[in-house]
Amino acid sequence: MVTEKIDQVLPDLRNTLINLSKLNSVTPPSDTRNIVSYSKELLSGIPGVEIQTIEEVSPIDNLVAHTKGHQPGKHLLLNGHLDTFEVVQPNLWRHDPFGAEIEDGKLFGVGVSDMKAGCASLIETFILLGRNPSMWSGEVTLMLVGGEEAGGKHGTQYLLETMPALRNVDACLIADVGSSRSIRFGEKGRYRFKMSAKGIPGHGAHLHKAKNAIELLIDAIVDYRERVRKLLSRCPPDIINLIKEAGPISESVAGKGETQTLLNVTSNIGVFHAGTAPNLVPGYAEVIIDSRLPIGISPDDIEETLKQLCSDRKEISFTTLMRCESLYSDPSHELLSILKSNAQKVFGLPCATTIRVGGTDGKHTRRYGINTFSCGVEGANMGAPDEYVEFSELEQCFKIHALSAFEYLKKPIGK
């Protein structure tokens, strides 16, 4: 019965994504007013649905919709972000980033994989539940937010802080980008910082009178990498084993080497400022480094490492820009098992459960103890020119979401 109803709404699923892809919601400024208005229109026809549009900071609109089954039961939260990356290298796009152009079964557009496809799937899952309340028990809340690409402060974080009912749920499903064959129950933490070096400026012909800030900074970066490599992880052995066991499947989707990336601190040098001329010794240099932290290593560990480094290297200083704990949910949770089982049915292939290398709004839900799991489309070229999603993959993802939501909510409390 559920499978038949899912198949019937597949055309609606495609149309929803096509229409979402036409609406500009890039971050910055994360103007989600039009895309929230469209989403609200889609949901307004559900009998008994409660819909709120909430804005802390303009123009970031957020939508919260709520509906109930035929009797009390579990409360499931569905979470997705409507904002997207900026249009990267627009001169390299062959397709209009907001033109909803279709070619060879693929829909092209900025943010279609990250994560308008996931939002379309959650919207249609919510609509399907709302139109068939006799088939499930409990409550479902749909949270569609803006500002996630900038950290989620004015989206998911704000809603959880100001709406206590959103914190009183049994589980959360996030449809953020990442193959549905590899369902994620946690994610790496983050520590982003600026590191600066102060040298002695001078002329390139008189190096004996100068001290090159670039060289000082490069040495400090190498030292930092070596120090964090030696940090001892406090990750529970069972989580390490789960990550390693998932490796063959998760790496077949996410790329060879993902397992080691999940188990170690990784650092990206994203911004470097220094120097004005090749024949002048720079007296100042700075770099912005984004470090991703495995479970068992905290932002405090990184901060203490940097303090020790700066104590040993007097010309070096640092400023913290962002910090986020590495958090994970119960890997034996019922919803995770259901998602994995349905993914295997849909794909006809073995599936895995593991940790994410990248961040989601799960960092906010897990802070409140909400068991949170992410399952979305693969997003092989997310954020790149001609970003696309295959309709076949969108449909597979939707089937997993819808089947799992009905199954998780089918039993009333105490049954």
C-alpha positions in Angstrom: 0.0 0.0 0.0 2.7 2.5 1.0 4.8 1.5 -2.1 1.9 2.2 -4.4 1.3 5.6 -2.9 5.0 6.4 -3.2 5.0 5.5 -6.9 1.9 7.7 -7.5 3.6 10.9 -6.3 6.9 10.5 -8.2 5.8 13.0 -10.9 5.0 15.5 -8.1 8.4 14.9 -6.6 10.1 15.8 -9.9 8.0 18.9 -10.3 8.7 20.0 -6.7 12.4 19.8 -7.3 12.2 21.6 -10.7 10.3 24.5 -9.1 12.7 24.7 -6.1 15.7 24.8 -8.4 14.3 27.9 -10.2 14.3 29.9 -6.9 17.5 31.8 -6.0 18.5 31.1 -2.4 22.3 31.4 -2.5 24.3 32.1 0.7 25.1 34.9 1.2 22.5 36.5 1.6 20.5 33.3 2.1 17.3 35.0 0.9 14.8 32.1 1.4 11.6 34.2 1.4 10.4 33.1 -2.1 11.4 29.4 -1.7 9.7 29.2 1.7 6.6 30.8 0.3 6.5 28.2 -2.5 7.1 25.4 0.1 4.3 26.7 2.3 1.9 26.7 -0.7 2.7 23.1 -1.4 1.9 22.1 2.2 -1.1 24.2 2.8 -3.5 21.7 1.2 -2.8 19.0 3.8 -5.9 18.6 6.2 -5.1 19.8 9.7 -1.5 20.8 9.0 0.0 23.6 11.1 2.5 25.9 9.3 4.7 28.7 10.7 7.0 31.0 8.9 9.7 32.2 11.2 12.4 34.9 10.7 15.0 35.9 13.1 17.1 37.9 10.7 15.9 39.2 7.3 15.9 37.8 4.6 16.4 34.3 6.1 12.9 32.7 6.3 12.4 29.4 8.0 9.4 27.1 7.7 8.0 24.7 10.4 5.1 22.4 9.6 3.5 19.9 11.9 0.9 17.1 11.4 -0.3 14.1 13.3 -1.2 10.5 12.7 -4.4 8.7 13.8 -3.2 8.0 17.3 -0.3 9.0 19.7 3.1 7.6 18.9 6.7 8.7 18.2 7.6 12.2 17.0 9.8 12.4 13.9 11.6 15.6 12.8 12.5 16.1 9.1 15.1 18.7 8.5 16.4 20.3 5.3 18.1 23.5 4.3 16.8 25.6 1.4 19.8 27.8 1.0 22.7 26.9 -1.4 26.3 27.8 -2.2 26.9 30.8 -4.4 27.1 30.2 -8.2 30.8 29.1 -8.5 32.7 30.2 -11.7 29.5 31.3 -13.6 31.5 31.5 -16.9 32.0 27.7 -16.7 28.3 26.8 -16.5 26.8 25.3 -19.6 23.4 25.4 -18.1 21.5 28.3 -16.5 22.0 27.9 -12.7 18.3 28.7 -12.2 16.9 27.5 -15.5 15.9 24.0 -14.3 17.4 22.6 -17.5 17.1 18.8 -18.0 19.5 16.7 -20.0 19.9 12.9 -20.1 17.8 12.4 -17.0 19.7 15.0 -15.0 18.4 18.3 -13.6 21.1 21.0 -13.6 21.1 24.0 -11.2 22.9 25.5 -8.3 22.1 23.6 -5.1 20.0 20.9 -6.7 22.1 18.3 -5.0 23.0 20.3 -1.9 20.3 20.1 -0.9 17.1 21.0 -2.9 16.8 17.4 -3.9 16.7 16.4 -0.3 14.2 19.1 0.5 11.9 18.0 -2.3 12.0 14.5 -0.9 11.2 15.6 2.6 8.4 17.9 1.4 6.8 15.0 -0.5 7.4 12.6 2.4 5.6 15.0 4.7 2.7 15.5 2.2 2.3 11.7 1.8 2.2 11.3 5.6 -0.2 14.2 6.0 -2.6 12.9 3.4 -2.6 9.4 4.9 -2.9 9.8 8.7 -4.7 6.5 9.2 -1.5 4.7 8.1 0.7 5.9 10.9 0.8 7.0 14.5 2.5 9.9 16.3 3.7 13.3 14.9 5.8 14.6 12.2 7.5 18.0 12.0 9.1 19.4 8.9 11.8 22.0 9.4 13.0 23.8 6.2 15.6 26.4 7.0 17.9 29.0 5.6 21.5 30.0 6.5 22.8 26.4 6.9 25.7 27.1 4.5 26.8 29.9 6.9 26.5 27.6 10.0 22.8 27.5 10.7 22.7 30.2 13.4 19.6 31.9 12.1 17.9 28.6 10.9 18.0 25.3 12.8 20.0 26.7 15.7 17.5 29.5 16.3 14.4 27.3 15.9 15.7 24.8 18.4 16.6 27.5 20.9 13.2 29.3 20.7 10.8 26.4 20.1 11.0 23.9 22.9 8.6 21.5 21.1 11.2 20.9 18.4 13.6 19.6 21.0 11.1 17.1 22.3 11.2 14.6 19.4 12.3 11.0 19.2 14.5 11.2 16.2 15.5 13.4 13.3 16.1 12.6 9.6 18.3 15.1 7.7 18.2 14.7 3.9 21.5 16.5 3.3 23.8 15.6 0.5 25.6 12.2 0.7 24.8 8.9 -0.9 21.8 7.0 0.4 23.9 3.9 0.3 26.0 5.3 3.2 23.7 6.5 6.0 25.4 8.8 8.5 24.8 8.7 12.3 27.4 11.4 13.2 29.8 14.0 11.7 33.3 15.3 12.2 33.7 18.4 14.3 35.4 21.6 13.2 37.9 24.1 14.4 38.6 27.1 12.1 41.2 29.6 13.0 43.5 32.4 11.7 47.2 31.9 12.2 49.5 35.0 11.9 53.2 35.5 11.8 55.1 38.7 12.5 58.6 38.9 11.0 60.9 41.8 10.3 60.3 43.5 6.9 63.1 44.4 4.7 64.7 44.3 1.2 65.2 41.0 -0.5 68.9 41.7 -1.0 69.4 42.2 2.7 68.1 39.0 4.2 70.5 39.2 7.1 68.6 42.2 8.4 65.1 40.8 7.9 62.9 37.9 9.0 60.5 36.5 6.5 56.9 36.2 7.9 55.9 33.7 5.2 58.7 31.3 6.1 57.8 31.6 9.8 54.2 30.8 9.0 55.0 27.9 6.8 57.2 26.4 9.5 54.3 26.9 12.0 51.8 25.2 9.7 54.1 22.2 9.4 54.5 22.1 13.1 50.8 22.4 13.7 50.1 19.4 11.4 52.7 17.3 13.2 51.3 18.2 16.6 47.7 17.4 15.8 48.8 14.1 14.2 50.1 13.0 17.6 46.9 13.8 19.4 45.3 10.8 21.1 41.7 10.1 20.1 39.2 9.2 22.7 36.8 7.7 20.1 35.1 4.6 21.5 36.4 1.4 19.9 33.0 0.3 18.7 32.6 3.5 16.7 36.1 3.0 15.2 35.1 -0.5 14.2 31.8 0.7 12.6 33.7 3.3 10.5 36.3 0.7 9.3 33.6 -1.9 8.6 31.7 0.6 6.5 34.8 1.6 4.6 34.5 -0.6 1.5 30.9 0.6 0.8 31.3 4.2 1.9 34.5 4.6 -0.1 32.9 3.1 -3.2 30.6 6.2 -3.1 32.6 8.9 -1.4 36.0 8.1 -2.7 39.0 6.0 -1.6 40.6 7.3 1.6 37.4 8.5 3.3 37.9 6.0 6.2 41.2 7.6 7.2 39.8 11.0 6.7 37.0 10.1 9.2 39.5 8.8 11.8 42.0 11.7 11.7 42.3 15.4 12.0 42.3 16.9 8.5 43.2 20.6 7.8 42.6 22.7 4.8 44.5 25.9 4.1 41.8 27.9 2.5 43.1 31.5 2.6 46.7 32.9 2.6 47.6 36.6 2.7 51.2 37.8 2.6 53.7 39.9 0.7 53.5 42.8 -1.7 56.5 42.4 -4.0 59.0 39.6 -4.9 62.0 41.7 -3.9 60.6 42.6 -0.4 60.7 40.5 2.7 57.1 40.4 4.1 56.9 41.4 7.8 53.4 39.9 8.2 51.6 36.8 6.9 48.3 35.2 7.8 46.5 32.0 6.9 43.0 30.7 7.6 42.9 27.0 8.3 39.8 24.8 8.6 40.5 21.7 10.6 37.9 18.8 10.7 38.0 16.8 13.9 37.2 13.1 14.3 35.1 11.7 17.1 37.3 11.7 20.2 39.2 14.9 19.5 37.6 18.1 20.7 38.0 21.8 19.7 39.6 22.2 23.2 42.3 19.8 22.1 43.1 21.9 19.1 43.0 25.1 21.0 45.4 23.8 23.6 47.7 22.6 20.8 47.8 26.0 19.2 48.5 27.7 22.6 51.5 25.5 23.1 52.7 26.1 19.6 52.5 29.9 20.0 54.3 29.6 23.3 57.1 27.9 21.5 57.1 30.2 18.5 56.8 33.8 19.8 56.3 35.2 16.3 53.1 33.2 15.8 49.6 34.0 17.1 46.1 32.6 16.4 42.5 33.6 16.6 39.6 31.2 16.8 37.0 31.7 14.1 34.7 28.7 14.5 34.4 25.7 16.7 32.1 22.7 16.7 32.2 19.4 18.6 32.3 16.1 16.7 29.0 14.4 17.7 27.3 11.2 16.9 24.0 9.4 17.6 23.1 5.9 18.8 24.3 3.6 16.0 21.8 0.9 17.2 18.8 3.3 17.0 15.7 2.0 15.4 15.4 4.7 12.7 19.0 4.1 11.5 18.3 0.4 11.2 15.1 1.1 9.3 16.9 3.5 6.9 19.6 1.0 6.2 17.2 -1.8 5.6 15.1 0.2 3.2 18.1 1.5 1.4 19.2 -2.0 0.7 15.8 -2.9 -0.6 15.7 0.1 -2.9 19.2 -0.2 -4.3 19.4 -4.0 -4.2 22.9 -3.7 -2.8 24.6 -3.7 0.6 24.5 -0.4 2.4 26.5 1.0 5.3 26.2 3.3 8.3 29.1 5.6 9.3 30.1 9.2 10.1 30.1 12.2 7.8 33.3 14.1 6.8 31.3 17.3 6.3 28.9 19.1 8.6 25.1 19.4 8.7 22.5 20.9 10.9 22.8 17.7 12.9 25.4 19.5 14.9 22.5 21.5 16.4 20.0 18.7 16.9 22.6 16.4 18.5 23.5 19.1 21.1 19.9 18.6 22.4 20.3 14.8 22.5 18.2 14.2 19.5 19.2 11.0 17.6 19.9 12.4 14.1 20.7 10.5 10.9 21.5 11.9 7.4 20.5 10.3 4.2 20.5 12.2 0.8 21.5 12.1 -2.8 25.1 11.6 -3.7 25.9 15.1 -4.9 29.0 14.1 -6.9 29.7 17.6 -8.1 28.0 19.7 -5.5 29.1 23.3 -5.4 30.8 23.0 -8.9 29.8 24.4 -12.2 26.8 22.5 -13.8 25.8 21.0 -10.5 23.2 18.3 -11.1 21.1 15.5 -9.7 19.8 12.5 -11.5 16.1 12.0 -11.3 16.6 8.3 -10.8 18.7 8.9 -7.7 16.2 11.5 -6.4 13.4 8.9 -6.6 15.5 6.3 -4.8 16.2 8.7 -2.0 12.6 9.6 -1.7 11.5 6.0 -1.5 14.0 5.4 1.3 12.7 8.5 3.2 9.0 7.7 2.7 9.2 4.0 3.4 11.3 4.6 6.5 9.1 7.4 7.9 6.0 5.2 7.6 7.7 2.2 9.1 9.2 4.1 12.0 5.8 5.7 12.8 3.6 2.7 12.2 3.5 1.5 15.9 1.6 3.5 18.5 3.2 4.2 21.9 3.6 1.0 24.0 3.2 -1.4 21.1 
